Amino acid sequence: MRLFRGRVEAASHEILEALVKSDLIEVQLEQKEEVQKDIESVMFEYIRIEREVTDRSKDIASRQGLDFGAAQRIRRNLAKDKRIGVEDETLDYVVRQIIEMLESSRHVDEVFGEDHELNRIIAPVLRDQMASPEDQLGQEIDRRMKHLKDSEGSIPWELEYKRIKADLQRLKKLD
């Protein structure tokens, strides 16, 4: 999973709104923008550190004439040294960082939820935002094709699938 820079603002807004709506945190209206910026800063800092680790691992592997697999191992070791999560650990790491920030932020009046309750709200939002555009496209196609689920593989199903995929690619500017 990967955190995309272009989705940070939307993700932070969605996280904040979900936490406030669930009454897990209390934030004054005039402080909402600041809390959102705090959440964004956690994600941007993760992206910065992860990029630094990735670049450094590529440099080390290149200097030593190692292959891609070795570069990935180096990356995992560098991430471990910096105490950040990469690959499958990304989501848990970023969620923990956001929770820690919320608990210490002067812009958050009160955190009512336990860590596991906050995690239950934050993780799905981040998971959705961290999905690749192709994954999201596939999920949206599946959702729109539910009415034809029983006829999967038939000619009408194939035609409808292609039409929906083309429409979504055009709408999301993925083609």
C-alpha positions as CSV (number, residue, x, y, z in Angstrom):
1,M,0.0,0.0,0.0
2,R,1.2,3.5,-0.8
3,L,0.2,6.9,0.5
4,F,-0.3,9.3,-2.5
5,R,0.6,13.0,-2.0
6,G,-2.4,14.0,-4.1
7,R,-4.8,12.3,-1.8
8,V,-3.6,13.6,1.5
9,E,-5.9,16.6,1.7
10,A,-9.0,14.5,0.9
11,A,-8.0,11.8,3.3
12,S,-7.3,14.2,6.2
13,H,-10.6,16.0,5.7
14,E,-12.5,12.7,5.6
15,I,-10.7,11.4,8.7
16,L,-11.4,14.5,10.7
17,E,-15.1,14.6,9.7
18,A,-15.5,10.9,10.5
19,L,-13.9,11.3,13.9
20,V,-16.0,14.3,14.8
21,K,-19.2,12.8,13.5
22,S,-18.5,9.6,15.6
23,D,-18.0,11.8,18.7
24,L,-14.5,10.3,19.2
25,I,-12.9,13.7,19.2
26,E,-14.0,17.2,20.0
27,V,-12.8,20.1,18.0
28,Q,-14.0,23.7,18.0
29,L,-15.2,24.8,14.6
30,E,-12.5,27.5,14.2
31,Q,-9.8,24.8,15.0
32,K,-11.0,22.2,12.4
33,E,-8.7,23.6,9.7
34,E,-5.7,23.4,12.0
35,V,-6.5,19.8,13.0
36,Q,-6.8,18.9,9.4
37,K,-3.4,20.5,8.7
38,D,-2.0,18.5,11.6
39,I,-3.3,15.3,10.1
40,E,-1.9,16.3,6.7
41,S,1.5,17.0,8.2
42,V,1.6,13.5,9.7
43,M,0.9,12.0,6.2
44,F,3.3,14.4,4.4
45,E,6.1,13.6,6.9
46,Y,5.5,9.9,6.3
47,I,5.7,10.4,2.5
48,R,8.9,12.4,2.9
49,I,10.6,9.9,5.1
50,E,9.5,6.9,3.0
51,R,10.8,8.7,-0.2
52,E,14.1,9.3,1.6
53,V,14.4,5.7,2.6
54,T,13.5,4.5,-0.9
55,D,16.0,6.8,-2.6
56,R,18.7,5.8,-0.2
57,S,18.1,2.1,-0.7
58,K,18.2,2.5,-4.5
59,D,21.5,4.4,-4.2
60,I,23.0,1.8,-1.9
61,A,21.9,-1.1,-4.2
62,S,23.1,0.8,-7.3
63,R,26.6,1.5,-5.8
64,Q,26.9,-2.2,-4.8
65,G,25.6,-3.5,-8.1
66,L,22.6,-5.3,-6.5
67,D,19.3,-6.2,-8.0
68,F,15.8,-4.9,-7.2
69,G,15.2,-7.6,-4.6
70,A,18.2,-6.5,-2.7
71,A,17.1,-2.9,-2.9
72,Q,13.8,-3.9,-1.3
73,R,15.6,-5.7,1.5
74,I,17.8,-2.7,2.1
75,R,14.7,-0.5,2.1
76,R,13.0,-2.6,4.7
77,N,16.1,-2.5,6.9
78,L,16.5,1.3,6.5
79,A,12.8,1.7,7.4
80,K,13.2,-0.5,10.4
81,D,16.2,1.7,11.5
82,K,14.1,4.8,11.1
83,R,11.2,3.1,12.9
84,I,8.7,3.6,10.1
85,G,6.4,1.1,8.5
86,V,6.7,0.3,4.8
87,E,4.7,-1.9,2.5
88,D,2.1,-3.9,4.6
89,E,3.0,-1.9,7.7
90,T,2.3,1.5,6.2
91,L,-1.3,1.7,7.2
92,D,-0.8,0.7,10.8
93,Y,2.2,3.1,11.1
94,V,0.4,6.1,9.7
95,V,-2.8,5.4,11.8
96,R,-0.6,5.2,15.0
97,Q,1.1,8.5,14.1
98,I,-2.3,10.2,13.5
99,I,-3.7,8.9,16.8
100,E,-0.6,10.1,18.7
101,M,-0.8,13.5,17.0
102,L,-4.5,13.8,17.9
103,E,-3.8,13.0,21.6
104,S,-1.1,15.6,21.8
105,S,-2.5,18.4,19.6
106,R,-3.4,21.7,21.2
107,H,-6.0,22.1,18.5
108,V,-8.0,19.1,19.6
109,D,-10.2,19.9,22.7
110,E,-10.7,16.3,23.7
111,V,-10.2,12.7,22.5
112,F,-13.0,10.6,23.8
113,G,-12.2,7.4,21.9
114,E,-9.8,4.7,22.8
115,D,-7.0,4.0,20.3
116,H,-8.8,1.0,18.9
117,E,-11.9,3.0,18.3
118,L,-10.0,5.8,16.5
119,N,-8.2,3.1,14.5
120,R,-11.5,1.6,13.5
121,I,-12.5,5.0,11.9
122,I,-9.1,6.1,10.5
123,A,-7.9,2.8,9.0
124,P,-10.7,2.3,6.4
125,V,-10.4,5.9,5.2
126,L,-6.7,5.6,4.7
127,R,-7.1,2.1,3.1
128,D,-9.4,3.6,0.5
129,Q,-7.1,6.5,-0.1
130,M,-4.1,4.3,-0.4
131,A,-5.7,2.0,-3.0
132,S,-4.3,2.5,-6.5
133,P,-6.5,4.2,-9.1
134,E,-6.8,0.8,-10.9
135,D,-8.0,-0.9,-7.7
136,Q,-10.6,1.8,-7.1
137,L,-11.7,1.5,-10.7
138,G,-12.2,-2.2,-10.4
139,Q,-14.2,-1.8,-7.2
140,E,-16.4,0.9,-8.8
141,I,-17.0,-1.4,-11.8
142,D,-18.0,-4.3,-9.6
143,R,-20.4,-2.1,-7.6
144,R,-22.0,-0.9,-10.8
145,M,-22.2,-4.4,-12.3
146,K,-24.1,-6.0,-9.3
147,H,-27.3,-6.1,-11.3
148,L,-25.7,-8.4,-13.8
149,K,-23.8,-10.6,-11.3
150,D,-25.8,-13.7,-12.2
151,S,-24.9,-13.4,-15.9
152,E,-21.1,-12.9,-15.4
153,G,-19.2,-14.0,-18.5
154,S,-22.1,-13.6,-20.9
155,I,-21.9,-11.3,-23.9
156,P,-24.3,-8.7,-22.4
157,W,-22.2,-8.7,-19.2
158,E,-18.9,-8.3,-21.2
159,L,-20.4,-5.4,-23.2
160,E,-21.7,-3.7,-20.1
161,Y,-18.4,-4.2,-18.3
162,K,-16.5,-2.6,-21.2
163,R,-18.9,0.3,-21.4
164,I,-18.8,1.0,-17.6
165,K,-15.0,0.7,-17.6
166,A,-14.6,3.2,-20.5
167,D,-17.1,5.6,-18.9
168,L,-15.2,5.5,-15.5
169,Q,-11.8,5.9,-17.1
170,R,-13.0,8.9,-19.1
171,L,-14.6,10.4,-15.9
172,K,-11.6,9.8,-13.8
173,K,-9.2,10.7,-16.6
174,L,-7.4,7.4,-16.4
175,D,-7.2,6.6,-20.1
